[in-house]
Amino acid sequence: MIVKKTFSTLLMALPLMAAMTSCSDNDVAGNAGNSKSYIGFDVQTSRKTRGTVMDLTALQGKQQFTVYSYITDDKTWDQYVDAGAFNQTGKENPFSGQLIKYTDGKWGYAPLKLWPQAKNITFLSYWAGDTDEQTDLGVKVVTPSTPDNAPLTLKLNQYADASKQLDFLAAVSPNYTETENEGKVKIHFNHITTRLSFGAKLTKPIGDPTTTELQAFVTGVKLLSAKSKKLYTGATYTFGKQSKFENGVDGKKGGKWSYDGATAAAASIDTENILDKTAQNFGKFNQNGIKLDMTTTNAVDLFKSVGGKKQYLFLIPPADQDGITGTDDVVAQVTYCIASGSDANNANAQMNTYTADVALPKGALKAGVAYRINFSLNIDGNIIKIDPEVKVEDWVEDTEYTEAAQAIADGNTNDKILAAWNQLATQNAAPDSKYDFYFLTVKGTMPTELNLKTGGQNFKNGAIIQIKFTDGDGKLIDLKNANKLQLPDGCYLDETETDRNLIRKKEPVLVP
């Protein structure tokens, strides 16, 4: 069999989602002698995650992070940044590269520092590996500096080895005084790299491989240094205004990446050591790869889990909050093969191997955003093409969302489900709403049709609603395929996760 290949345009669906937060009592460093005069810390990260992602538990395991402070007198931090006047001469800042350590179930430091009297103070915090850690390229992971009339800057270098890459964290905690928050500084860490994972699927089902005589395998994925214009392993991060997630305010950057003196990747970033490859058999062929599901269009994860923990790439974004801005900023290479002939005794069986270079699309790989790219193989006659399907994911991993709001429909009628839906939407619309993820539990089986559009209240952009049925494995995609599912404007069913019944508020954006 002769197989030819062509390449189509790139499709992007970009629903943006804010990170969720959590802390517990033992995350807080209490003040000595219950005195509010000493500075304490209330540490938060994004919600519970797995793998190489840095969550609160992982940060506690690292047992430390670093803090700098800036006294701004009667000005706010944002005013201080706008003025560009960071002269700290004569100001007795309590922290300059202070290590905050996790011991005995709490964050603390020694010796304890007193609050400056009647002055605003802002705290800049970061985690970027262990103290004096060096990458596999022999350079220091993080080098902080405090230039005159400028805030803290971090020269950051990332590992080339995909399995060792670090999830860098940074936080801006602005405008604190002794009386605020009972003397404890809230440190809400945000992810400042871009997180990337890959999947692979068929654009349309082929059928049972044993009868269609076809089986596809993915055998490799790498990011090409020679063909990528903005694939970096080192760049500079400068702290700026308040964190983009602080107090639910979006658009205010906690910092900014800059690229003067940036280090371009010296070699391709190969995902071989995190690919979920295993020995696979098809007919007379033995292939070390990842077998695609030929009967559905469900994507198969390409990255493995280690000890139940999902692996990812953590990349320096090519252009900060703009992500990819030009053609060939970041180019991926996908290697795959197609086996024909399921009979081990078939003398005419073939195994054809292909390599495709795919430029990742404009707008992807923004700082602080997690992306899932599904490479779609379209086998149509003798034509194979690759469609990269790009999805923006919540940085939160697919585990339990204990901080999510919940509602229960006491029955599976449309009216009862709609009432629970509206209850969650009302909460989401409240000005003080702190949730982006919502559980809607339905007592019973999935109904034969579900209309949430007529009489259904809408959610704000970025909201995620998961619907669970207590009886059976009802899949909303089945209703959608039968034209029996109606959703409010801007809400869509996430068809990349068919088993989870995730409804997201924000229409997909198609980018040619």
N, C-alpha and C positions, 0 to 999 in steps of 0.2 A: 504494500500500500504506500502510495506517495502522498505525503501530506505537505501542503503549503501553508504559509502563515501570512496574515496581514495584521495590522494593528489599528485599532479604532481610537476614537477620542476618549478623553477621561471624563468621568462623571463624578461629581461631588455632591454629597448631601451634608450640609453643615449646620446641625442644630447645636447651638452653644449652650453649655451647662455650667453653672457655678458650682464650686466645691462646697461640701457640707462639713460641718465641724462637730467636734465632741470633746469633752474633757470630763474627768472624774475627780473625786476628792483627793486621791493620792497623786494627781498630776500637779498639784499646787504646792509650791514651797511656802510654808508658813513663815511668818515673821517672828524673829526671836523675842521671847518674852511677851508675845502678843502685842508688841509695840508696832504701831503703824508708821513709826519714824524710819524703819528699815525697809528697803526695797525688796519685795518678793516677786515671784513669777508664776503666772497662770499660763501654762503652755498648751497650745492646741495645734493640731495638724488637720489635714483633710480626713474624711471619714475612713473607717476601717478598710484596709486594702490588703493585698497579698503580694508575695514575691519580693522582687527587688524594689518595689515601691516603698518609699519612706513614709510610714504612718507613725502615729504616736508610739505604738508598741516598738516599732523598729528604732525610732529615735531614742526611746528609753534604753534599748539594747546597746546603742552606740554610746550612751551614758554621758553625752556632752553636746553642747553647741556653744557658739561664740556671740557675745553681745558688745556693741559699742553704744555710747550715749552722746546726745547733743543737747546742750542747754540753749533754748531759744528765747529766754527771758519772757517778755510779754507777747511775743509773736507766736502764731501757730506754726507747725511744721511746714504746711503748704506755703505760707507767707515767706518763711525762711528759704524754702527752695526757690520760689519765684524771684526773690531778691538776689539770689546767688551769693549771699554774704554768709559764709560759713566760718568766719573768724572766731576761733575758740580760745584765743589768747586770754589768759587770766581767768578763764572759767574752769571751775573745779568739777569737771565731768566725772561721775562716779565710775564709769566703765570705759575701758579702752582695750578691747581684745580680751575681755573677761570670759573665762570658761565657766559655763553654768553646767553643773554635773548632776546626774541622777543617781542618788544613793538613798537607801532605806525608804524607797517608795515615794520620793519627792525630789523636786528640783531645788538645788541650792548652790551656794558659793561661800567662799570665805576669803578674807574677813567680810562681815556684813557692811553694807554701805548705807549712809544716811541720805534721805531725800534732800535735795537743794530746797531751801526755803523760798516759798512764794515765787517760784519760777516754773515755766513750762520746760519739760524735758521729753525728748523723743528717743526711743530705743531702736536700734537697727541690729537684727539678729540673722545668723546664717548657720547652716550645716553644709559642709562640703567634704565629707570624709574625715578620717582621723587626722590629728595634728601631725603636720609634716609628711602626710601621705604623698607618695609619688605614683604616677600612672605607669603603665607598662611601657611608655615611651621615655621614661626616666625624667619627667618634669614634675614639679610640685603641683598637686591638684589645685590648691588655692593659695594665693598670695594677697592678703588684704593691704590696703593703703589708705591713708587719710590725708589727701592733698589739701593745701591751703585753699580756703574759700570754695570747697567742694565737699560733698558728703562721701561716705565710705565707698570705695570701689574694691571689687574682687577680680583678680586675674584668675580665671577658671580654666582648667584643662581636664578633658574627659579621656577615659580609657578608650583605646581602640578595640580591645577585647569586649565583644558584646555582652558576655556573661558577667563582666566586672563593672559595667557602666553605672555611674552614680546618679541618683535622683536628688539633685541639688535643691536645698530649701532656703528661702529668705523671707524676712518679715519686717514690716515697718509698724511700730507701735507708737503713734503720735500723741503729743500734747498731754502728757501725764503730769500730775502734781501729787503731793503727799496725800491729799484727801480723796483722790480718785480711786475707785475700785478697792477701797480699804487698804491702800498701799501696795497692791499687787498689780504688776504689769501684765496685761494680756498679750501674749505672743502668739499670733495666728500665722503659722508658717504656710507659705504657698510654694508650689512647684514652679521652678523658673526655667527648666529645660522644656523640650517638647517630647512627649512620649509617643512611641510608634510601635505598632504591632501589625502583623500580616496574617491574612487568611487566603484561601483559594477555593474556588467553586466553579461550577458550570453555569453558563448563562441560560441553558435549558437542559432538562434531563435527557440522557441518552437511553437509559433503561438498564436492565440487568446485564452486567458485563459478560456473564457467561453465555448470554444469548446474542448480545450485540457484538461480542468479540472485541470490545474496546475497554481499556482501563488507563486512566491518566494518573501520573505521579508528579509531585513537585520534589525536586532534588536539591535546590539551592536558591538562596536569595542573598544578594549583597548590594551595598550602596557603593557606586563606582567613584573613586576619587578622581580618576583621569577624565571622566565625562561630566562630573558635577562641578559647577562653578562656585557653589557656596556650601560645601560640605566641610564643616569646621570641627576640629578637635580642641581648639582653644580660642577664647574671646574674653572680653571684659564686661562685667556686670556692675553698673553704678546704681546705688540706691537713690530713689526719687521720692515722689509724694506717697501718700498713704496707699496701702495695699489695695489692689483692685477688688478684693473680696471683703475688705474691712467694712463692717456695718452695712453690708449689702450694696455698697456703692460700686457700680461697674464702670470701667473706663479710666479710673485713676490708677496709674501704674505705681506699683511698689518699687519699681526700678526699671532699668533699660539696658539691653545688650548693645555694645558697640564693637566695632570690628577693625579699628586701627591697630595694626600689629597682630591681627587674628592669625591663628595657625590653621592652614588648610590641611585636611587629612592627607597624610603622606602615603597612605595605602587605602585600598577599599575596606570598608567596614563590612566584614563577612559575618553573617548570622549563623554559620555552620554549627557553632558550639551551643546554640540555643534552639536550633531547629528540632522539631519533634520527629526525627527520622527513625524508622525502624525497618528491619528486613521484611520485604514484601514479596509475595509470589503471585505470578499471573501466567498461566500456561507454563511454558518452558523457561520463563524469565524470572530471575531473582533480582530484585531492585531494592536498594537502600533509599527509601524516600518516604513521602507522605501520600497515602492513597486518597484520592478524591472520591466523594460520593457521586456515582454516575447516575443515580436514580432520582436525585433532587437538585435543587439549586441552593441548598444549605452550604454555607461556607465552613471549611475545616480550618481550625487554628493551625498555623504553621510553627508557632513557638511552643516549646515544651514547658511543662511545670516540673519543678524540682522540689520534692517533698511536699507536693500539693500547692506549690507557689508558682504563679505564672511569671514568665520571663518577658522582658520588654527591652527595646532600645530606648535610651535616653540621650537625645541629641541636643547640641547647641543649636538654637533656632537660626535659620539662615538670614533672617532680617527682623529679629525681635517680634513685635506684635503684628507685623505685616506677613510673617512667614515667608513662603516662596513667592517671589515677585516676578520672576522671569523664567523663560524656557531654559530647561537644563540646569536649574539651580541645584537640584538633587535628582540624580538618576539612579534608579534601581535596576538590577539585572536579575531576571528570574530564569531559572533553569528547570525544565520539566520534560517529561517523556510520555509518549503514548505507546502502549503495547496493544497489539492486535493478535487475536488467536488465543482463546482461553484453554485450548486443548494442548497439554504438554507434548503430545505426539504429532502436533501439526507442523509439518515441515515448512509450510509457507508463513508461519508466524513471524511478526516483525516487532522490533522495538526501535522507535525513532526518538531521538533526543533533540531538543530545541533550546535556544538561548534567546531571550527577548530583553532588550533594553527599554525601560519605560521611564519617561520623565514624570516625576510627581507633579501634581497640578498646582497652579497658582492659588494662593490663599491657604494652602495646607502648611503644617509644621510651624504654627505660631507658638510663641513662648507661653508656657503654662497650660497648654491644651493637649489632650490625649487623642491620638488618631488611630483608627483601624483602617487598613487598606486591604481590601479583598481583590485579589487578582482573579478575574473571571475568564475562563476558557470557553470559547464558543466553537464547538465542533459541529460544523454544518457542511455536509458533503465532504469535500476534501480540503476545507478551509478551517484553519485554527487561528483565532485571534485572541489577544489579551485585552480586556477592559479593566483597568484599575478602578475599582469602586471604593471611593474614599468616604469614610464616616468619621465625624468628630464624636468622640466618646467623652462621657464624664470621666474625670480623673479617678473617680471612685470606682473600685473594682466591683465585679458582679458577685457580691456577697450580701450579707444582711445589712439593711439600712435601719438600724434601731432608732435613729433620730428622725425617721420619716413620719409624716402624719398618716393616720390610718382611719378608714371608715369601713363599716360592715353593712352589707345589704342582706337583710334578714329574709332572703328568698331570692329566686332567680328570675322574677318577673322584670320586665323592662322598667316599670315604674319604680320598683325598689332599687334597682341598680342605678337608675337615673338620680334618685334621691341621694344615694351615697356619693355619687359622682359630684353632684352639686354641693354637697357638704364640703368635700375636699376643695372644690374650685373656689368656694367662698373663703375658706381659710387661706388659699393661695393668693387671693386678691387683696387680703388685708395688708395695710401698709407695714405692719410689724411682722409679717410672715417670715419665718426663718427657714422654711422648708422648700426644697426643690424636688424631692422624691416623695411619692405618695403610694400607699398601699390601699387597694380597694378589694376587700375580701367578699366574695359572693357565697352565701350558704346555698349549696345545691350545684347542679350541673350547668354547663353553658347553655343558654337559651338558643333556640333555633334562629333567632334574629335579635339584634341589639341596636337600638336607635338612641344614641347619645346626642344627636344633633338637634332634634326637635325638643325644645325645652331644656336643653343642656347648657349650663353656664360654662364659660371658657376659662382657661388657665393663662397665666403669663408665659411669655417665651422662656424656654429653658426648663419648664416643668416636665417631669417624667411621672407617669401614672402606670403602676403595675396592677393588673387585674388577675386575681386568683380565684379559682372555683374549688370549693371544698370537696366536691364529688367529681371524680373523673379528671381527665387531662385535657379539658377543653382548650382549644387553640383558636384565638381570634382570627388567625390567618385563614382558617377554614371558613369562617363567616365572611371575611373579606372576599375570598375567592368565589363565594356564592352570592356576592353582592347583597349580603344580609347584615353588613356592619356599616353604620353611619356615625361619623364623628364631627364635632364642632369644627368650624373653620380654623385652619392652621394646625389642627391635630392630625397626626398620622401614625399608623401602626408601623413599628420598627420590624421590618420583614427580615432583617439580618439575624434576629434573635427570636426565631419562630416559637420557641418553647416557653418564652417568658411573658408574653402578652404585654409588651411595653408600648405604651402610647406616649408619644413625644409631642410637645407643643412647639412647633416651628416647622414651616414647610421646607422640604429639601430644596436646595439651590443647585441647579444644573449648570456646570461650567464646561463649555466646549473645549 
